[in-house]
Amino acid sequence: MSGSSVILFKTGYSFISQPVQLGQGEEGKEGAVEECRIGPLPAFAVHGTVAVQAWNTDQVEVLSLGRRKKEDLELSLPTEDMSMAGFLEANMGTMVSVDVEEGQGMRASTRCYQGRVKWVKAMGDEGTEARLAMLEIKEGQVKKDKLFNCSNIVNIEKIAEDEEEVSLVARYRRTATSKAPMATLSYLTRGLAWAPSYSLLINKEEMTLRLDGHATFLCDLPQFDGEPVGCVSLVAERPKVHLEQLCDPLVSGMGAMDFIRQLGAETGQHIPQRHVLQPPGAQYASNSKSMKSSRARRCMFAVQSDACHGYGGGYEMEEESYVSQSVEGIKGGESVEDFFHYQLQSVPLNHKQPVKMPFIKQCGDIKYEDIYFIDLDNNVRIASSGEDEESSVEVKHAISFKNSSGQPLTSAPVSILAREKEEGQSKFMVQGMMKFTGPGKPVIVEITRSKDVQANYVVETGSDRKTELISKAVSWTGAGKKYVDIISKKGKLTIKNPRKTQINCKIEHALQGHLEKSNPVVKEVTERQSGNHGELNPISKLLWELSVPAEGTAELSIEYGIKVWK
């Protein structure tokens, strides 16, 4: 996988791109249509994301992709009971794929389960009692027992023990005489995730700290065998994937109507289950040509074959197409539209073997300060009187420092360690959460809840409302005019410091409305993006800094308006 690139999301989904060679590397004739096998692909890929793109479209044109046909595996035949339960009983301990009818009426559908036959209920004396069966199925790293009513099973087929990957057949035409045309096979799959974490090593004497950030990689995909992946991008945001639970039929091999029903279920357009009459015994034929849902064994990246039977030559690439594999490490970072990519190189991803490595460069000798942190949105107790509110706000002892990494810090757990005098020794203090912080912005990490410093926040609502025109008329009749009422509110935060030393406070508030006045002035304002462009009251993250004298009090007051449709 050295020439591959992977984009990982926190959701457990990843977009994988791997180079494939079309053919064995021999020189082909211009205009000739050829076939070759490419892969491997995992057992799941999101529908609509599987694609093959030629590197040089002037030399080769990819015509189509198809699921590789594989040899059928035969089930053992029962000696007496020719029912679904009988077939499972005759194949005890065998890996099978079963299609089970679930739901009723308009919600009826067929679902496929794969696992090892673990138990089948014995047939009763009369033979009319419903028989149950149990499969041992695997979900990630967990094995579970799934119980079925055999009367709901509509199809059974045997699958291979190592059935975790598939391969495709690519048909292509050479548009010029060339050797070894190259292409990129890409798809969105699940089973590969990353989890960030941070550590802060504090030097209390010098009031400095060291910031480290590590990413833990978890891989359930068998095609990763520890060979370093050339380029890995880590994305902290969670992109929308509309059909994230629907497998592409190129990978799943499911039938037309089953796929349409699953597509309808994912898009909210439910299609009723159709029952097709079949001649007796037809649905039990395990070696039927219609059974295509099992997955193929692992194959090479790409091989040439005659009529797609057997594997051909090896896989070679030009040296400059590789990323240096000398050492794994941090490559950098870049913004791609609304997403930030932490870029690493030569990451040794390995099936079922977690790997941890730095994803940001270590930052040392960062100056920090002890502060008291107050989040006005984190209320301990609220008392309401009409539209007015009074609340006790939680005060937390925290540390604050500047993000000097040059990259955003994504939300993740952070372990705070105190450096000891002995070289290399440290003591664990607490684990907190690092909030998303942009480069150059102040980072606040909460340590403990304050037991002596107290804060109280009161919001008063004005009795008078102002009316505002927000949309002018679009015709002489006055049509199109829109008005809103503005509700005036005043907020006042009071902080009491019983300590004999001055304390510094940072106050945060996610204000939904329109700030008019603030005393003291706001230190920093961050506008939060909203998917609703017509939002009357946008959300702004406000940050204040306030010093409270020893055994004294300090106040923060704001005035803001909230718009409502008139």
Residue pairs with C-beta under 8 A, 6 or more apart in sequence:
1 18
1 223
1 224
1 225
1 227
1 228
1 229
1 230
1 349
2 227
2 228
2 229
2 230
2 322
2 323
2 325
3 18
3 19
3 230
3 317
3 321
3 322
3 323
4 16
4 17
4 18
4 19
4 229
4 230
4 231
5 16
5 17
5 229
5 230
5 231
5 232
5 233
6 14
6 15
6 16
6 17
6 192
6 229
6 231
6 232
6 233
6 347
6 349
7 14
7 15
7 16
7 232
7 233
7 235
7 341
8 14
8 192
8 193
8 194
8 217
8 232
8 233
8 234
8 235
9 193
9 235
9 237
9 238
9 239
10 193
10 194
10 195
10 235
10 236
10 238
11 193
11 238
11 241
12 190
12 191
12 192
12 193
13 46
13 188
13 189
13 190
13 192
13 193
13 241
13 244
14 188
14 189
14 190
14 191
14 192
14 193
15 49
15 186
15 187
15 188
16 186
16 187
16 188
16 189
16 192
17 184
17 185
17 186
18 184
18 185
18 186
18 301
19 182
19 183
19 184
19 185
19 301
19 317
19 321
20 38
20 52
20 170
20 182
20 183
20 184
20 185
20 301
20 302
21 180
21 181
21 182
21 183
21 301
21 302
21 315
21 316
21 317
22 34
22 36
22 38
22 54
22 60
22 62
22 170
22 172
22 180
22 181
22 182
22 183
22 302
23 34
23 36
23 180
23 181
23 302
23 304
23 312
24 303
24 304
24 312
24 313
25 179
25 180
25 313
25 316
26 179
26 304
26 313
27 177
27 178
27 179
28 34
28 174
28 177
28 178
28 179
29 174
29 177
30 174
30 175
30 176
30 177
31 173
31 174
31 175
32 173
32 174
33 63
33 171
33 172
33 173
34 171
34 172
34 173
34 174
34 304
35 169
35 170
35 171
35 172
35 305
35 307
35 308
36 169
36 170
36 172
36 302
36 303
36 304
36 305
36 308
36 312
37 68
37 167
37 168
37 169
37 170
37 299
37 302
37 303
37 305
37 308
37 311
38 52
38 167
38 168
38 169
38 170
38 183
38 185
38 301
38 302
39 68
39 165
39 166
39 167
39 168
39 185
39 296
39 298
39 299
39 300
39 301
39 302
40 165
40 166
40 167
40 223
40 296
40 298
40 299
40 301
41 50
41 165
41 166
41 167
41 168
41 185
41 187
41 189
41 250
41 251
42 164
42 165
42 166
42 189
42 191
42 221
42 222
42 223
42 251
43 163
43 164
43 165
43 166
43 251
43 295
44 189
44 190
44 191
44 247
44 251
44 252
45 187
45 188
45 189
45 247
45 248
45 250
45 251
46 187
46 188
46 189
46 190
46 241
46 243
46 244
46 246
46 247
46 248
47 243
47 246
47 247
47 248
47 249
47 263
48 243
48 248
49 186
49 187
49 188
49 248
50 65
50 168
50 186
50 187
50 248
50 250
50 251
51 185
51 186
51 187
52 62
52 65
52 168
52 170
52 183
52 184
52 185
52 186
53 62
53 183
53 184
53 186
54 60
54 61
54 62
54 172
54 181
54 182
54 183
55 181
55 182
55 183
55 184
56 178
56 181
56 182
57 175
58 175
58 176
59 174
59 175
59 176
59 178
59 181
60 172
60 173
60 174
60 175
60 176
60 178
60 181
60 183
61 172
61 173
61 175
62 170
62 171
62 172
62 183
63 171
63 172
63 173
64 170
64 171
65 168
65 169
65 170
65 171
65 250
66 168
66 169
66 170
66 171
66 250
67 166
67 168
67 169
67 249
67 250
67 251
67 253
67 292
68 166
68 167
68 168
68 169
68 296
68 308
69 169
69 292
69 308
70 294
70 296
70 297
72 157
72 286
72 287
72 288
72 289
72 291
73 157
73 158
73 159
73 160
73 286
73 287
73 294
74 158
74 286
74 287
75 87
75 90
75 91
75 94
75 96
75 156
75 157
75 158
75 286
75 287
76 90
76 91
76 94
77 87
77 90
78 86
78 87
78 89
78 90
79 90
80 86
81 89
81 123
82 281
82 284
83 131
83 150
84 150
84 151
84 153
84 156
84 284
85 120
85 121
85 123
85 131
85 133
85 150
87 156
87 284
87 286
88 96
88 98
88 117
88 120
88 133
88 150
88 156
89 120
89 133
91 117
91 158
92 117
92 120
93 116
93 117
93 118
94 116
94 117
94 158
95 114
95 115
95 116
95 158
95 159
95 160
95 161
95 163
96 114
96 115
96 116
96 117
96 135
96 156
96 157
96 158
96 159
97 112
97 113
97 114
97 156
97 157
97 158
97 159
97 293
97 294
98 112
98 113
98 114
98 135
98 148
98 153
98 155
98 156
99 110
99 111
99 112
99 153
99 154
99 155
99 156
99 258
99 293
100 110
100 111
100 112
100 113
100 148
100 152
100 153
100 154
101 108
101 109
101 110
101 152
101 153
101 154
101 273
102 108
102 109
102 110
102 111
102 152
103 109
103 273
105 272
106 270
106 272
107 270
108 272
108 273
109 261
109 262
109 265
109 273
110 154
110 258
110 261
110 273
112 252
112 254
112 258
112 293
113 135
113 137
113 146
113 148
114 135
114 137
114 159
114 163
115 135
115 136
115 137
115 138
115 146
116 135
116 136
117 133
117 134
117 135
118 134
118 135
118 136
118 145
119 133
119 134
120 131
120 132
120 133
120 134
120 150
121 131
121 132
121 133
123 129
123 131
130 149
130 150
130 151
131 149
131 150
131 151
132 147
132 148
132 149
132 150
133 147
133 148
133 150
133 153
134 145
134 146
134 147
134 148
135 145
135 146
135 148
136 143
136 144
136 145
136 146
137 143
137 144
137 145
137 146
138 144
140 191
140 220
141 220
141 352
154 283
155 283
155 291
156 284
156 286
157 286
157 291
157 293
157 294
158 286
158 294
159 294
159 295
160 294
160 297
162 297
162 298
163 294
163 295
163 296
163 297
164 222
164 295
164 298
165 222
165 223
165 295
165 296
165 297
165 298
165 299
166 250
166 251
166 253
166 295
166 296
167 296
167 299
168 185
168 250
169 308
170 183
170 302
172 181
172 183
174 181
180 316
182 317
182 321
187 248
187 251
188 241
189 221
190 244
191 219
191 220
191 221
192 217
192 218
192 219
192 220
192 221
192 224
192 349
193 217
193 218
194 215
194 216
194 217
194 218
194 234
195 215
195 216
195 218
195 412
196 213
196 214
196 215
196 216
196 234
196 236
196 359
196 410
196 412
197 213
197 214
197 215
197 216
197 412
197 413
197 414
197 415
198 211
198 212
198 213
198 214
198 409
198 412
198 413
198 414
198 415
198 434
199 211
199 212
199 214
199 414
199 415
199 416
199 417
200 209
200 210
200 211
200 399
200 414
200 415
200 416
200 417
200 445
201 209
201 210
201 212
201 417
201 419
201 426
202 208
202 209
202 368
202 399
202 416
202 417
202 418
202 419
202 429
203 209
203 419
204 418
204 419
207 367
207 368
207 369
208 364
208 365
208 366
208 367
208 368
209 366
209 368
209 399
209 401
210 362
210 363
210 364
210 365
210 366
211 360
211 362
211 363
211 364
211 366
211 401
211 404
211 405
212 358
212 362
213 358
213 359
213 360
213 405
213 409
213 412
214 356
214 357
214 358
214 359
215 234
215 342
215 344
215 356
215 357
215 358
215 359
216 354
216 355
216 356
217 347
217 349
217 354
217 355
217 356
217 357
218 354
219 349
219 350
219 351
219 352
219 353
219 354
219 355
220 351
220 352
221 351
222 298
222 351
223 298
223 351
224 349
224 350
224 351
225 350
225 351
226 348
226 349
226 350
226 353
227 348
228 325
228 328
228 346
228 347
228 348
229 346
229 347
229 348
229 349
230 322
230 323
230 325
230 345
230 346
231 323
231 331
231 343
231 344
231 345
232 343
232 344
232 345
232 347
232 349
233 341
233 342
233 343
233 344
234 341
234 342
234 343
234 344
234 359
235 339
235 340
235 341
235 342
236 339
236 340
236 342
236 408
236 410
236 411
236 436
237 338
237 339
237 340
239 339
242 266
243 263
243 266
243 267
245 266
246 262
246 263
246 266
247 254
249 259
251 295
252 259
252 293
253 292
253 293
253 294
253 295
254 262
254 292
254 293
255 290
255 292
255 293
257 274
260 271
261 270
261 271
261 273
263 269
264 270
264 271
282 288
299 311
300 311
300 314
300 315
301 315
302 315
303 311
303 312
303 313
303 315
304 312
304 313
305 311
305 312
323 345
323 346
324 345
324 346
325 346
326 346
327 346
328 344
328 345
328 346
328 347
328 348
328 357
329 344
329 345
329 346
329 357
329 358
330 342
330 343
330 344
330 345
330 358
330 359
330 360
330 361
331 343
331 344
331 345
332 343
333 340
333 341
333 342
333 343
333 406
333 407
334 340
334 341
334 343
335 341
340 407
340 408
342 359
342 360
342 407
344 357
344 359
347 355
347 357
348 355
349 355
360 405
360 407
360 409
361 405
361 406
363 404
363 405
366 401
366 402
366 404
367 401
367 402
368 399
368 400
368 401
369 399
369 400
369 401
369 504
370 397
370 398
370 399
370 504
371 397
371 398
371 399
371 400
371 444
371 503
371 504
371 505
371 506
372 395
372 396
372 397
372 398
372 450
372 453
372 495
372 503
372 504
372 505
372 506
372 548
373 395
373 396
373 397
373 398
373 400
373 444
373 446
373 505
373 506
373 507
373 508
374 393
374 394
374 395
374 396
374 455
374 493
374 495
374 505
374 506
374 507
374 508
375 393
375 394
375 507
375 508
375 509
376 393
376 457
376 491
376 493
376 507
376 508
376 509
377 508
377 509
377 510
378 393
378 394
379 391
379 392
379 393
379 394
379 457
380 391
380 392
380 393
380 394
381 391
381 392
382 389
382 390
382 391
383 389
383 390
383 391
384 390
386 461
387 461
388 458
388 459
388 460
388 461
389 458
389 459
390 456
390 457
390 458
390 459
391 456
391 457
391 458
392 454
392 455
392 456
392 457
393 455
393 456
393 457
393 493
394 449
394 455
395 449
395 450
395 453
395 454
395 455
395 495
396 446
396 447
396 448
396 449
396 450
397 446
397 447
397 448
397 449
397 450
398 444
398 445
398 446
398 447
398 506
399 416
399 444
399 445
399 447
400 442
400 443
400 444
400 445
400 506
401 442
401 443
402 440
402 441
402 442
402 443
403 409
403 437
403 438
403 439
403 440
403 441
403 442
403 443
404 440
405 439
406 439
407 439
408 436
408 437
408 438
408 439
409 434
409 436
409 437
409 443
410 434
410 436
411 433
411 434
411 435
411 436
412 433
412 434
413 431
413 432
413 433
413 434
414 431
414 432
414 433
414 434
414 445
415 428
415 430
415 431
416 428
416 429
416 430
416 431
416 432
416 445
416 447
417 426
417 427
417 428
417 429
418 426
418 427
418 429
419 425
419 426
420 426
420 427
429 447
430 447
430 448
432 445
432 446
432 447
433 445
433 446
434 443
434 445
435 443
435 444
437 443
441 524
442 506
442 524
442 543
444 506
444 508
452 498
452 499
453 495
453 496
453 497
453 498
453 499
453 503
453 548
454 495
454 496
455 493
455 494
455 495
455 496
456 493
456 494
457 491
457 492
457 493
457 494
458 491
458 492
458 494
459 489
459 490
459 491
460 489
460 490
460 491
460 492
461 487
461 488
461 489
462 487
462 488
462 489
462 490
464 488
465 485
465 486
465 487
465 488
466 485
466 486
466 488
466 561
467 483
467 484
467 485
467 486
467 566
468 483
468 484
468 485
468 486
468 563
469 481
469 482
469 483
470 482
470 483
470 484
470 563
471 480
471 481
471 482
472 480
472 481
473 479
473 480
473 481
474 480
482 565
483 565
483 566
484 536
484 563
484 564
484 565
484 566
485 563
485 564
485 565
485 566
486 514
486 561
486 562
486 563
487 561
487 562
487 563
487 564
488 559
488 560
488 561
489 513
489 559
489 560
489 561
489 562
490 557
490 558
490 559
491 557
491 558
491 559
491 560
492 555
492 556
492 557
492 558
493 507
493 555
493 556
493 557
494 553
494 554
494 555
495 505
495 546
495 548
495 553
495 554
495 555
495 556
496 548
496 553
497 503
497 548
497 549
497 550
497 551
497 552
497 553
497 554
498 551
499 550
499 551
500 550
500 551
501 550
502 547
502 548
502 549
502 550
503 547
503 548
504 545
504 546
504 547
504 548
505 545
505 546
505 547
505 548
505 554
506 543
506 544
506 545
506 546
507 543
507 544
507 545
507 546
507 556
508 541
508 542
508 543
509 541
509 542
510 528
510 539
510 540
510 541
510 542
511 539
511 540
511 541
511 542
511 558
511 560
512 537
512 538
512 539
512 562
513 537
513 560
513 561
513 562
513 563
514 537
514 560
514 561
514 562
514 563
515 522
515 540
515 542
515 558
515 559
515 560
516 559
516 560
516 561
517 557
517 558
517 559
518 542
518 544
518 556
518 557
518 558
518 559
519 556
519 557
519 558
520 544
520 545
520 546
520 556
522 542
522 543
522 544
523 543
523 544
523 545
524 542
524 543
525 540
525 541
525 542
525 543
526 540
526 541
526 543
527 538
527 539
527 540
527 541
528 538
528 539
528 540
528 541
530 538
530 539
536 563
536 564
536 565
537 562
537 563
544 556
546 554
546 556
547 554
548 554
